[in-house]
Amino acid sequence: MIELRGVSKTVMSGSEPLTILHPLTLQVPRGEFLAVVGPSGSGKSTLLGLIAGLDSPTSGEVLIDGVDITRLDEDALARLRGERIGFVFQFFHLIPSLTALENVAVPMEIAGIDGSETRAARLLEEVGLTGRAHHYPSQLSGGEQQRVALARALANDPPIVVADDPTGNPDGANGRHIMELLRGVHRSRGSTIVLVTHDAELAAMAGAQLSLRDGRVVDQALRS
């Protein structure tokens, strides 16, 4: 389970504090597929970064299966992310000097998992990129790069997958394809998925929705 207790985020904008996320309390049950929606600047990506432990809240607690990750040191936090959370970045963040196969294998190699290339090949097959395994990111379309990023996020079979607007950069057809892949991951693996998206139609395909505006929750439809 993902649990946020009074979590907020404030940064300095010049000499003035700017609250990006007002205090928020939220529970995401294990196995939920949650879409976080809202206009640009509403705090969606900030919320996702806090859940993934990529950012620290100004106040409040973020718990992953009962562990308050805000209290972990950097080494412990890195281990938790490596074992329990797969992150799909909006702008892919693939390593340009590595092939698609090598990009997917990287998290497994860091974790010391044997047979990383074999498993990476299976993951690329799962996202429909068998024939592109030995291509470099510059040789792939935006949609293909996003699918490589999704395969990489699944490399260590994390129970939680968080995705920052993975349907926003590719074209419409690829966006729907990526959403279907995420739904397939949710069904087959029972993963907890938290997805940020600007697309209301795609968000409706998730099991639950949370709407943000100006860093505040304006609507939520959460169900296990």
Residue pairs with C-beta under 8 A, 6 or more apart in sequence:
1 27
1 28
1 29
1 30
1 63
1 64
1 65
1 66
1 192
2 26
2 27
2 28
2 51
2 62
2 63
2 64
2 160
2 192
2 194
3 26
3 27
3 28
3 61
3 62
3 63
4 24
4 25
4 26
4 27
4 50
4 51
4 60
4 61
4 62
4 63
5 25
5 60
5 61
5 62
5 63
6 23
6 24
6 25
6 59
6 60
6 61
7 21
7 23
7 24
7 25
7 26
7 50
7 57
7 59
7 60
7 61
7 62
8 19
8 21
8 22
8 23
8 24
8 57
8 58
8 59
8 60
9 19
9 20
9 21
9 43
9 46
9 50
9 55
9 57
9 58
9 215
10 17
10 18
10 19
10 20
10 58
11 17
11 18
11 20
12 18
19 215
20 43
20 46
20 215
21 43
21 46
21 47
21 50
21 57
21 215
22 215
22 216
23 59
23 60
24 47
24 60
24 216
24 217
26 210
26 217
26 222
27 222
28 34
28 192
28 194
28 222
29 192
29 224
30 65
30 159
30 192
31 186
31 190
31 191
31 192
31 224
32 192
32 193
32 207
32 208
32 222
32 223
32 224
33 182
33 183
33 186
33 192
33 193
33 195
33 206
33 207
33 208
34 193
34 194
34 195
34 206
34 207
34 208
34 209
34 210
34 222
35 195
35 196
35 197
35 202
35 203
35 204
35 205
35 206
35 208
35 209
35 210
36 44
36 47
36 48
36 194
36 195
36 196
36 197
36 209
36 210
36 211
36 212
37 44
37 196
37 197
37 198
37 200
37 203
37 209
37 210
37 211
37 212
38 44
38 211
38 212
38 213
38 218
39 213
40 198
41 214
42 212
42 213
42 214
42 215
43 212
43 214
43 215
43 216
44 165
44 196
44 212
45 90
45 164
45 165
45 196
46 55
46 215
47 196
47 212
48 162
48 164
48 194
48 196
49 55
50 56
50 57
50 62
51 62
51 162
51 194
52 81
52 85
52 87
52 162
53 62
53 64
53 69
53 72
53 77
53 80
53 81
53 85
54 81
54 87
56 70
57 70
60 70
61 68
61 70
62 68
62 69
62 70
63 69
64 80
64 84
64 85
64 160
65 84
67 80
69 77
69 80
72 80
81 87
82 107
82 110
82 111
82 156
83 111
83 156
83 158
84 158
84 159
84 160
85 158
85 160
85 161
85 162
86 152
86 153
86 154
86 155
86 156
86 158
86 160
86 161
86 162
87 153
87 161
87 162
87 163
87 164
88 146
88 149
88 150
88 153
88 161
88 162
88 163
88 164
88 166
89 149
89 164
90 164
90 165
90 166
90 168
90 169
91 169
92 137
92 142
92 145
92 146
92 148
92 149
92 169
93 149
94 100
94 103
94 137
94 145
94 148
94 149
94 152
95 102
95 103
95 106
95 137
96 136
96 137
96 138
97 136
98 106
98 136
99 133
99 134
99 135
99 136
100 124
100 129
100 132
100 133
100 134
100 135
100 136
100 137
100 140
100 144
100 148
100 151
101 117
101 120
101 121
101 124
101 133
101 134
102 120
103 137
103 148
103 152
104 120
104 123
104 124
104 148
104 151
104 152
104 155
105 116
105 117
105 119
105 120
105 155
106 152
106 155
107 152
107 155
107 156
108 116
108 119
108 120
108 155
108 156
109 116
111 156
113 119
113 156
116 155
119 155
120 133
120 151
120 155
121 130
121 133
123 151
123 152
123 154
123 155
124 130
124 132
124 133
124 148
124 151
126 151
126 154
126 181
127 147
127 148
127 150
127 151
127 181
128 147
128 177
128 181
129 144
129 147
129 148
129 151
132 139
132 140
132 144
132 148
137 145
137 148
140 148
141 170
141 174
142 169
142 170
142 171
142 174
143 170
143 171
143 173
143 174
143 175
143 177
143 178
146 166
146 169
146 170
146 174
146 178
147 177
147 178
147 181
149 166
150 163
150 166
150 178
150 181
150 182
150 185
153 161
153 163
154 161
154 185
154 189
157 189
158 191
159 190
159 191
159 192
160 191
160 192
160 193
160 194
161 182
161 185
161 191
161 192
161 193
161 194
162 193
162 194
162 195
163 182
163 193
163 194
163 195
163 196
164 196
165 196
165 197
165 198
166 178
166 182
166 195
166 197
167 174
167 175
167 176
167 178
167 179
167 197
167 199
167 202
168 175
168 197
168 198
168 199
170 177
170 178
175 199
175 202
176 202
179 202
179 205
182 193
182 195
183 205
185 191
185 193
186 193
186 207
193 206
195 203
195 206
197 203
203 209
207 223
208 220
208 221
208 222
208 223
209 219
209 220
209 221
209 222
210 217
210 219
210 220
210 222
211 217
211 218
211 219
211 220
212 218
